[in-house]
Amino acid sequence: MELPRVNGIGLTEWPDDYSAAPRSLPASVRLLAAAVLILFSFAVVSTTVFSAGGYCLTSDGGDTRDLPRTSRAP
């Protein structure tokens, strides 16, 4: 009987006569991973929206009255 081996690329090569059951995780672990992924995605999107929205609502690119004036004449 031949054993599985890992090739130079890092992929496992399975012999033709070798049988193995695929790994599976319990449903609770998959649900926990999905919940963490959803919470992380929500945090990334919401903080991006709030920070970009706050910047866009408080800045005006056309209003230059508050910028310091230079002493050079045009």
N, CA and C atoms as an extended XYZ file, in Angstrom:
222
Properties=species:S:1:pos:R:3:atomname:S:1:resname:S:1:resid:I:1 pbc="F F F"
N         0.835       -1.171        0.000 N   MET     1
C         0.000        0.000        0.000 CA  MET     1
C         0.888        1.246        0.000 C   MET     1
N         0.553        2.181       -0.865 N   GLU     2
C         1.280        3.453       -0.919 CA  GLU     2
C         0.587        4.467       -0.022 C   GLU     2
N         1.371        5.339        0.532 N   LEU     3
C         0.830        6.399        1.372 CA  LEU     3
C         0.712        7.679        0.555 C   LEU     3
N        -0.183        8.574        0.938 N   PRO     4
C        -0.267        9.861        0.249 CA  PRO     4
C         1.018       10.644        0.463 C   PRO     4
N         1.344       11.495       -0.513 N   ARG     5
C         2.542       12.320       -0.379 CA  ARG     5
C         2.210       13.727       -0.834 C   ARG     5
N         3.019       14.663       -0.379 N   VAL     6
C         2.847       16.067       -0.745 CA  VAL     6
C         3.887       16.392       -1.803 C   VAL     6
N         3.419       16.930       -2.936 N   ASN     7
C         4.355       17.257       -4.014 CA  ASN     7
C         5.045       18.587       -3.729 C   ASN     7
N         5.891       19.022       -4.629 N   GLY     8
C         6.668       20.246       -4.439 CA  GLY     8
C         5.829       21.502       -4.382 C   GLY     8
N         4.651       21.480       -4.950 N   ILE     9
C         3.774       22.647       -4.940 CA  ILE     9
C         3.012       22.753       -3.622 C   ILE     9
N         2.878       21.632       -2.926 N   GLY    10
C         2.160       21.631       -1.658 CA  GLY    10
C         0.825       20.930       -1.732 C   GLY    10
N         0.530       20.270       -2.858 N   LEU    11
C        -0.716       19.539       -2.997 CA  LEU    11
C        -0.517       18.083       -2.599 C   LEU    11
N        -1.536       17.516       -1.978 N   THR    12
C        -1.454       16.119       -1.578 CA  THR    12
C        -1.828       15.239       -2.762 C   THR    12
N        -0.971       14.285       -3.046 N   GLU    13
C        -1.246       13.317       -4.107 CA  GLU    13
C        -1.691       12.022       -3.449 C   GLU    13
N        -2.893       11.584       -3.786 N   TRP    14
C        -3.469       10.387       -3.199 CA  TRP    14
C        -3.270        9.221       -4.159 C   TRP    14
N        -2.770        8.090       -3.681 N   PRO    15
C        -2.671        6.905       -4.528 CA  PRO    15
C        -4.068        6.410       -4.916 C   PRO    15
N        -4.165        5.652       -6.008 N   ASP    16
C        -5.465        5.184       -6.492 CA  ASP    16
C        -6.146        4.251       -5.512 C   ASP    16
N        -5.400        3.430       -4.790 N   ASP    17
C        -6.013        2.455       -3.895 CA  ASP    17
C        -6.195        2.983       -2.468 C   ASP    17
N        -5.959        4.253       -2.236 N   TYR    18
C        -6.045        4.827       -0.894 CA  TYR    18
C        -7.421        5.458       -0.713 C   TYR    18
N        -8.086        5.152        0.365 N   SER    19
C        -9.396        5.756        0.631 CA  SER    19
C        -9.333        6.476        1.973 C   SER    19
N        -9.855        7.676        1.984 N   ALA    20
C        -9.873        8.465        3.216 CA  ALA    20
C       -11.168        9.261        3.262 C   ALA    20
N       -11.701        9.420        4.427 N   ALA    21
C       -12.921       10.204        4.602 CA  ALA    21
C       -12.561       11.681        4.625 C   ALA    21
N       -13.339       12.508        3.955 N   PRO    22
C       -13.042       13.944        3.992 CA  PRO    22
C       -13.287       14.515        5.386 C   PRO    22
N       -12.523       15.531        5.709 N   ARG    23
C       -12.697       16.173        7.008 CA  ARG    23
C       -13.967       17.012        6.984 C   ARG    23
N       -14.722       16.960        8.039 N   SER    24
C       -15.905       17.818        8.145 CA  SER    24
C       -15.968       18.350        9.572 C   SER    24
N       -16.404       19.569        9.684 N   LEU    25
C       -16.522       20.200       10.990 CA  LEU    25
C       -17.978       20.151       11.443 C   LEU    25
N       -18.210       20.148       12.731 N   PRO    26
C       -19.585       20.142       13.233 CA  PRO    26
C       -20.321       21.417       12.819 C   PRO    26
N       -21.627       21.333       12.778 N   ALA    27
C       -22.449       22.477       12.362 CA  ALA    27
C       -22.246       23.669       13.291 C   ALA    27
N       -22.030       23.434       14.570 N   SER    28
C       -21.856       24.544       15.511 CA  SER    28
C       -20.593       25.343       15.191 C   SER    28
N       -19.527       24.662       14.788 N   VAL    29
C       -18.290       25.364       14.437 CA  VAL    29
C       -18.482       26.161       13.153 C   VAL    29
N       -19.189       25.586       12.185 N   ARG    30
C       -19.441       26.318       10.935 CA  ARG    30
C       -20.327       27.525       11.174 C   ARG    30
N       -21.332       27.394       12.042 N   LEU    31
C       -22.196       28.539       12.354 CA  LEU    31
C       -21.428       29.626       13.103 C   LEU    31
N       -20.560       29.227       14.010 N   LEU    32
C       -19.746       30.208       14.731 CA  LEU    32
C       -18.821       30.949       13.766 C   LEU    32
N       -18.202       30.233       12.838 N   ALA    33
C       -17.328       30.873       11.857 CA  ALA    33
C       -18.119       31.823       10.963 C   ALA    33
N       -19.310       31.432       10.562 N   ALA    34
C       -20.146       32.307        9.742 CA  ALA    34
C       -20.558       33.554       10.517 C   ALA    34
N       -20.892       33.403       11.796 N   ALA    35
C       -21.274       34.554       12.613 CA  ALA    35
C       -20.112       35.524       12.780 C   ALA    35
N       -18.925       35.009       13.013 N   VAL    36
C       -17.743       35.874       13.144 CA  VAL    36
C       -17.477       36.605       11.839 C   VAL    36
N       -17.593       35.912       10.724 N   LEU    37
C       -17.381       36.542        9.417 CA  LEU    37
C       -18.416       37.631        9.147 C   LEU    37
N       -19.664       37.377        9.484 N   ILE    38
C       -20.717       38.377        9.278 CA  ILE    38
C       -20.495       39.586       10.182 C   ILE    38
N       -20.146       39.362       11.449 N   LEU    39
C       -19.884       40.488       12.353 CA  LEU    39
C       -18.686       41.316       11.900 C   LEU    39
N       -17.637       40.661       11.451 N   PHE    40
C       -16.465       41.376       10.956 CA  PHE    40
C       -16.825       42.199        9.717 C   PHE    40
N       -17.567       41.599        8.791 N   SER    41
C       -17.972       42.322        7.580 CA  SER    41
C       -18.847       43.522        7.928 C   SER    41
N       -19.774       43.346        8.864 N   PHE    42
C       -20.633       44.445        9.280 CA  PHE    42
C       -19.814       45.569        9.910 C   PHE    42
N       -18.841       45.228       10.730 N   ALA    43
C       -18.006       46.247       11.372 CA  ALA    43
C       -17.187       47.013       10.332 C   ALA    43
N       -16.629       46.316        9.355 N   VAL    44
C       -15.831       46.982        8.325 CA  VAL    44
C       -16.694       47.919        7.491 C   VAL    44
N       -17.840       47.435        7.053 N   VAL    45
C       -18.713       48.261        6.209 CA  VAL    45
C       -19.271       49.444        6.991 C   VAL    45
N       -19.746       49.211        8.206 N   SER    46
C       -20.364       50.304        8.962 CA  SER    46
C       -19.348       51.381        9.347 C   SER    46
N       -18.151       51.014        9.771 N   THR    47
C       -17.173       52.040       10.113 CA  THR    47
C       -16.727       52.812        8.876 C   THR    47
N       -16.634       52.142        7.736 N   THR    48
C       -16.285       52.846        6.507 CA  THR    48
C       -17.380       53.833        6.124 C   THR    48
N       -18.621       53.410        6.203 N   VAL    49
C       -19.739       54.298        5.847 CA  VAL    49
C       -19.811       55.483        6.795 C   VAL    49
N       -19.690       55.237        8.097 N   PHE    50
C       -19.787       56.341        9.054 CA  PHE    50
C       -18.625       57.320        8.917 C   PHE    50
N       -17.418       56.834        8.713 N   SER    51
C       -16.288       57.750        8.606 CA  SER    51
C       -16.325       58.511        7.285 C   SER    51
N       -16.644       57.843        6.198 N   ALA    52
C       -16.735       58.546        4.912 CA  ALA    52
C       -17.912       59.514        4.916 C   ALA    52
N       -19.035       59.106        5.502 N   GLY    53
C       -20.196       59.991        5.581 CA  GLY    53
C       -19.922       61.200        6.445 C   GLY    53
N       -19.255       60.990        7.570 N   GLY    54
C       -18.914       62.120        8.438 CA  GLY    54
C       -17.965       63.084        7.761 C   GLY    54
N       -17.018       62.563        7.009 N   TYR    55
C       -16.087       63.430        6.294 CA  TYR    55
C       -16.811       64.210        5.208 C   TYR    55
N       -17.653       63.539        4.440 N   CYS    56
C       -18.343       64.199        3.338 CA  CYS    56
C       -19.346       65.231        3.834 C   CYS    56
N       -19.961       65.001        4.996 N   LEU    57
C       -20.950       65.939        5.507 CA  LEU    57
C       -20.319       67.136        6.204 C   LEU    57
N       -19.068       67.030        6.612 N   THR    58
C       -18.447       68.137        7.343 CA  THR    58
C       -17.394       68.880        6.534 C   THR    58
N       -17.151       68.489        5.309 N   SER    59
C       -16.140       69.182        4.519 CA  SER    59
C       -16.777       69.762        3.260 C   SER    59
N       -16.260       70.888        2.841 N   ASP    60
C       -16.745       71.544        1.631 CA  ASP    60
C       -15.521       71.981        0.839 C   ASP    60
N       -15.285       71.329       -0.260 N   GLY    61
C       -14.111       71.628       -1.062 CA  GLY    61
C       -14.157       72.996       -1.722 C   GLY    61
N       -15.347       73.581       -1.887 N   GLY    62
C       -15.460       74.879       -2.550 CA  GLY    62
C       -15.346       76.054       -1.596 C   GLY    62
N       -15.443       75.830       -0.299 N   ASP    63
C       -15.397       76.921        0.675 CA  ASP    63
C       -13.957       77.087        1.148 C   ASP    63
N       -13.304       78.162        0.701 N   THR    64
C       -11.902       78.403        1.058 CA  THR    64
C       -11.742       79.571        2.023 C   THR    64
N       -12.815       80.014        2.661 N   ARG    65
C       -12.720       81.168        3.557 CA  ARG    65
C       -11.868       80.877        4.787 C   ARG    65
N       -11.870       79.642        5.255 N   ASP    66
C       -11.118       79.313        6.471 CA  ASP    66
C        -9.657       78.987        6.203 C   ASP    66
N        -9.228       78.925        4.954 N   LEU    67
C        -7.841       78.629        4.644 CA  LEU    67
C        -6.971       79.852        4.921 C   LEU    67
N        -5.737       79.664        5.368 N   PRO    68
C        -4.882       80.820        5.622 CA  PRO    68
C        -4.528       81.539        4.319 C   PRO    68
N        -4.492       82.852        4.403 N   ARG    69
C        -4.146       83.658        3.232 CA  ARG    69
C        -2.627       83.811        3.143 C   ARG    69
N        -2.104       83.888        1.965 N   THR    70
C        -0.670       84.124        1.775 CA  THR    70
C        -0.430       85.609        1.642 C   THR    70
N         0.775       86.021        1.934 N   SER    71
C         1.099       87.445        1.862 CA  SER    71
C         1.530       87.854        0.453 C   SER    71
N         1.689       86.892       -0.437 N   ARG    72
C         2.097       87.236       -1.800 CA  ARG    72
C         0.917       87.784       -2.586 C   ARG    72
N         1.181       88.798       -3.336 N   ALA    73
C         0.141       89.370       -4.196 CA  ALA    73
C         0.072       88.565       -5.488 C   ALA    73
N        -1.124       88.404       -6.056 N   PRO    74
C        -1.224       87.629       -7.301 CA  PRO    74
C        -0.651       88.337       -8.503 C   PRO    74
